Amino acid sequence: MSALILFITVFGALLIGFPVAFTLGGVSMILGLINFGPELFNLMPLRIWGGITNFVLVAVPLFVYMGVMLEKSGIAEEMLETMALLFGKIRGGMGISVILVGAMLAAATGIVGATVVTMGLLSLPTMVKRGYNIPLSCGIICAAGTLGQIIPPSVALVIIASVFNLSIGDIYLGAFIPGFLLVGLYLLYVIIIAIFKGEQVPAMPEEDLAKFRSDKMFRRIFFAFLLPMALIVAVLGSIFAGIASPTESAAVGAFGATLLALAKRSLNYKKAMAVMYDTMNLTAMVFTLLIGATAFGLVFRGMQGDTIILEFIEKTNMNPTTFLILVNAIIFIAGFFIDYIEISFIVLPIVGPIFQSMGLDLLWIGVLIGLNFQTSFLTPPFGFSLFYLQSVAPKEVTINHIYRGIVPFIVLQVIAIGIVIYYPQLALWLPKVLSK
């Protein structure tokens, strides 16, 4: 009963609007003190210290820094403009370019908000001007902007790995194929629209393309693609090849992003301070949530909450597959109301030991949950990507357009989750091959 009261109180406070980190920590400390007395304070500091000194989590501020640096320096902007012109000759070319740039930015940054805002500012007005269907344009930008949740080096995957005690390198390898499976589904959808409803995704005018070809095209391609691609290869290649740990490769990425900004001559004192401020702000948010979640996990387990859930599953004769689908359904629904970081620190510590007791591979589960986290940014009413896009959208684009446009992409994400559930080797094959 105490564990149930704790769980209901936390979710009730979150729905009312209390800050997540302080709700998790505050409610847990109060109910823990009532149930266990002052002895709780002997154990809590050790658990919190053990969490925040986890070397794996050093990768979080470094990857955040890399993403913010690429966004502030304008490199992300150039990638998008150049790709749009390269694919502009074909119907749906701009939509395809937005998805591909979203994948590239995901592999270079992993920062969802910056990606959606950048692509919304640059692409949406142009897509509307060129006669693209407005809901479809909104859906493409929001969906492409959230690819940083599943394509390495994703911060979400780092958090999942830390909660499940997995190797970051392994979960990055595991997420690689499912991540690009999702990209493939997005591209296929846009291509089908281009074939059957071409008027919704027209090609760009020839005069714009001619100007691009005559205006230092190869120089733009070099700075917009080859250099960022070299950074992506350096970061992910060093992890996959076993040359560097994910934390070390994150440092390579942060340093490389700084060099790219310097080479582009777009880094000054003001931008450097803005990058460091945003990095500090995002990192502080993650670690404050970690402290609150550590308190919640300790008290919840102390109240035998995980044991109660396991006993309930055993009494209902729920098989592992049914439990897996149930957990993914809960995460999907929770994503309508709360962020993936909160879900990570509330739900995953509870279900992780249960998955292990059922003999399921936590690496596969972690990749599935990473895919599921995509939807938390896209599902109304609190999908953050939807709000990011609305904040920079032209006046003629309404929230209704955005909501309508995102529905097909949510369906595609659910299909991707189903495929990975049915074919676990999509997540397990690459780590198994490259770890030999």
N, C-alpha and C positions, 0 to 999 in steps of 0.2 A: 504493500500500500504506500509506503514512504517513497519508493522508486517511482510509482505511478504519479504521486503528488508532485514530485520533483519535475518529471517530464511534462506534465500538464501545465504546471506553473511557468516553466521556461517558455513553452510554446505560446501560452496565453500572453505573457509579457512581451514576446516578440511581435505578436499580431497587434497588440495595442500600440507598439511603436517604440518601445524601450531599446536603447543601443544593445546590439547583440553581445559584444564582449563583456559588458558590465552586467547584463542579464544572466549570462552563463555563470560568470564568476560569483556575482552577488547572491543569486538565488541558491546556488550550490553551497556557498559558505554558510548562509543562514540556516538552511535545512540540515547541512552537515553538522553544524554546531549543535543544533537541537537534538539530532540523533546520536552523535558520537561524543559530544562534549569537547572540552579544550584540547583533547589529544589529537584532534584533527589538525591542529596547527603544528604538531611535531612532524607530520608526514607531508603536508601540502607544500612547504617551501622546497623540499627535496625533489618532489615530482615536477614542480614548475621549473626549477633550475635544470633538471635533466632534459626537459623539453626545449628550453630556449638555448641551451648550449649544444644542441644536436648539430654536428658539423655539416650534415646534409643540407640543412636549412640556410646555410650561408649562400647557397645558389640563388635563393629567392631575391635578395636585394641586387645581386649582380645581373640576373636576367631582367629584372625590372629596370635597372639603370640602362642596359643595352637597348631595350625597347623604347624607353623615353628619349634617349639620345637620338635614335634614328628618326623618331617622330618630330622632335624639336628642331633637328638640323635640316629638315625638308627632304631627306632621302626617300622617305616613304611617299611623299608627294610626287617626286620625280618618277618613282617606279610606276605609280598609277597612271600618270599622264602618258608615259612612254608606251606602256603596255596597251592602253586604250587605242593609241594611234596605230600600233603594230597590228592589232586585230580589227581595226575599224572598218576594213574593206568588206567584211562578211556580215550577214545578218546575225544579230546576237553577239557581235564581236566585242562590244563594250561590256556586255554582261559577262562574257567569258573572261575578259581581261580583269574585271573586278574580282571574280572568283579566284583567278590565278594569283593576282596581287595579294588578295586576302591570305592565300596559302603561303606565299613568300613572306609576307609580313608576320604570319604566325610562326614560320620557321626562323624568322630573324628576331622577333620581339616577344610574342606571347601576351601582349597587352591588348585586351579586347577594346576597352574604351577609346584608346588613342586610335586604333585601327578604324573603328566604326566612324568616329568623328572625322578623321582625315578623309576617308572615302566618301562620307556623306557630304562634306564641304566641296570636294573636287568633282565627284562623279554625278551625284544626284541632280544638280542643276543642269549639267550637260545632258544627262539621259532624258530629263524632262523636255529640254529644249529640242533634242533630236527626235522626239516623238515616241520615246519608250513608254510602255504602259507603266503608270505611276506605282500601283501596288506591287507589280513585279519588280520594278527598280528598287523599291524599298526592301522587299524580301531578299533580293540578291545581296544588297549592301549589308544588311543586318546579319544574314547567314554567313557571308564570307568574312565579316569582321569578327565572328566568334570562333573561327577555326583555330585561334590561338589557345583554345581550351584543350584541344586534343592533339594538335601537331606539335612535336617537340621543337624547342625547349619550353614546354608549357609549365607555368607556375602551378596550375591545378594538379598536374601529374606529380610535381615535387611534393605537394601537400599530401596527396593520396599515398605516395611512397613512404612518407614519414609516418603517417598514421598506421599503415599496414606493415611497416618495417620491411619494405622492399628496396631493392637496389634501384636507384634512379636511372642508371644506364639500362637496366632490364625493362623498366616500364616505358622508357623512351623508345626502345626497340619494339616493344610490344604494341605501342600506340601508332607506330609509323604506318603500317599497312591499313589498319582501320581508319586512320586519319585521312589518308589519301583515297580510301574507298569512299568516304563522305564527300571529298572534293569531286571525285568522279561522278557521284550521284547528282551533285549540284550542276556540274557541266552537262551531264546527260539531259537533265530537265530543261536547261536553257536551250540546248540544241534541238530538243523536241519542239519547244515553243517556236524556235526559229523556223523549223521545217513546216509546221502546221499552222502557226499564227504569226507569220513573218512580219506583219504590220505592227505587232507589239514590240518588236526588237529590230528596228531598221538599221541599215548600214550607215556609216558616217559619210558626209559629202566628200567628193573627190578633191575639192579644193583644199580642205583641211589636211588631207593625207599628203597632197602634193607639197604643201608648205612644210610639213614635218620632214619629208624626204630631203628637202633642199636646205633645211635649217640644222646643220651639224648633227645629222641623224646618228652617225656612228659614235660621236662623242657622247651623246645623250644615252645611247644604249650602254656604252662602257660604264659610265658613272651610275646609271639607274639600275643596271642589271648585273654586269660582271663583277663589280666590286662588292655589292651586297651579297651576291651569290657566293663569292669567295669567303665572305664572313660566315655565311650559313654552313658552308662545307667545313670551314675550320672548326666551328663549334660542334656541329653534329658529327662530323667525321672523326674528330678526336675522341668523342665519347664512344661511337660505334666501333672504332678500331682499337679501343682499349688503351690509347696513348695517354689520355688524361681522364681523371674522374669528372663527373658532371659539375662538381663545384669548381674544379680547375678550368674546365672548358667555359664555364660561365664567366670566369675572370678573363679568359681569352676573348670572349664575345664583348664584354664591357670595354676592354682595351681597344679591340678592333673597331667597335662603333665610334669610339672617340677619335681614332685615326681617320675613319671615313669622314666624320664631320670636319676635321681639320683639313683633309684633302679637298673637301668641297668649299672650304673657306666660309663655313656658315656657323662656326662656333666662336662665341665671344663670352665675355664675363657674365653678361646678363643671362644668356641661354644656359651657360654652365651652372649658374646658381639655380635656375628654374628646373634643370634636370635633377640636380642633387636634392632640391626641395621635394619634388614629386616622388623621387625614389625613397626618400626618408618617410614621407607621408604614407605611401603604400606599404612599405615594409613595417612601419609601426602598427598599421592597421592589422596586418597579418599576424604579427607576434602578440599583439594585445588579445586578438581572438584566440590564439594558441593558449595563452595563459588562462583565459576564461574557460576554454574547452577542457584544459587539463584538470581544472577544479571540478568541472561537471563530470568528467569521466571517472575521476577518483571517487567522488561521492556516490555516483550512480552504481559503480561496481561495489562499493562498500555497502550499499543497500541491497545487494544481490539482484540488481535490475537485469543484468545479462543472463543470470541463471534463470530468472523468471521467464524471460523471453524464450530461452532454449527449452524449458519445460513445456511452455505453451506449444511450441512447434512439435515437440515429441508427442504431446497428447492429441494434437490434431492430425498426426501422421503425415505431416507435410514433407514431401520429398525435396531434395536439394534444388531441383529445377524450379519447382513451384515457389520455393522460398526466394530463389534468385530473381524470378519474375516479380514477386511481391515487393522485394526490396527496391528493384528498379522502378516499379510503379510508384512507391512511396517517394523516392528521390525525385521522380518526374513531377509528381503533384507538389512536393515541397518547393520545387523550383519555381512554381507560380508565385510564391510568397517570399522566399528567402534566397540568399546568395549561395553560390557553390562553396565558399569558404565556411559559411555557417553550417551547411549540410555536412561538409567534411568532418568538422569537429564535433558535431552533435550525433550524426547517424553512424558514421564509419567505425568509430571505436566500439560501438555496441554490436554491429553486425559482423565485424571482422573476425572475432574469435568463433562466432557461430559458423561462418563459412569454413573456417579451418577445421572445426569439429566435424563438419559434413564431408571433409575431404576434397573441397573445391580449391582450385588453384587461385591464390590471391592475386597473382599477376594478371590473369585473365579477368578476374572480377574488377581489379583496379582500372584496366583499360575500358571495360564496359561502363564503369561509373564515370570515367573521364568523358566518354561519348555522351552519357546521360547529362552531364553537367552543361554541355552545349545548350540544352533546352532551357536551363534556368535563366539564360540571358535573352531568350526569345519568347518565352511564354507570357502572355498578359496575365494579370494586370501589372506585374512588377518586373517585367523583363528589361534589364538595364540597357541592352542594345537598342531596344525600341525607344527608350527615353533619350539615349545618346543621339540617335538619328533625328528624332523630333526636334531636339535642341538646335540643330544646324540645318534643318530642312527648309526649303523655300516656302513662302506663304501658301502656295497652292497645294502643298502636301499636308494632309491632315493625319491625325493619329489613326483614323479609320482606314486610310490607305495603308498605313504601316501594318496594322493588325491583319488586314485582309491579305497583304502580300507575304506575310511570314508563315501563314498556315501550311502551304505546300512544303516549305523547307523543314518545318517541324515534323511533318509526315515522313520526309526523307530521312530525318535523323532517327525516328522510331524504326524505320525500315533497316537502317544501318545497325542499330542496336540488336534487332532481331537476327540479322545476318551473322553478327559476331557471337551471339548466343548459340546459334545453330552450328557455326563453324568456329570453335574455340581456337583452332590452329592459326586463324588469321592474326590472333594476338600472341600466340605462343611459338609459332614457327621461327620467326626471325631471331628472338633471343636464344632459342635452342641452337640454331645454326651458328650464330656468331659467338656463342660462348664456348664452342668446342675448341 
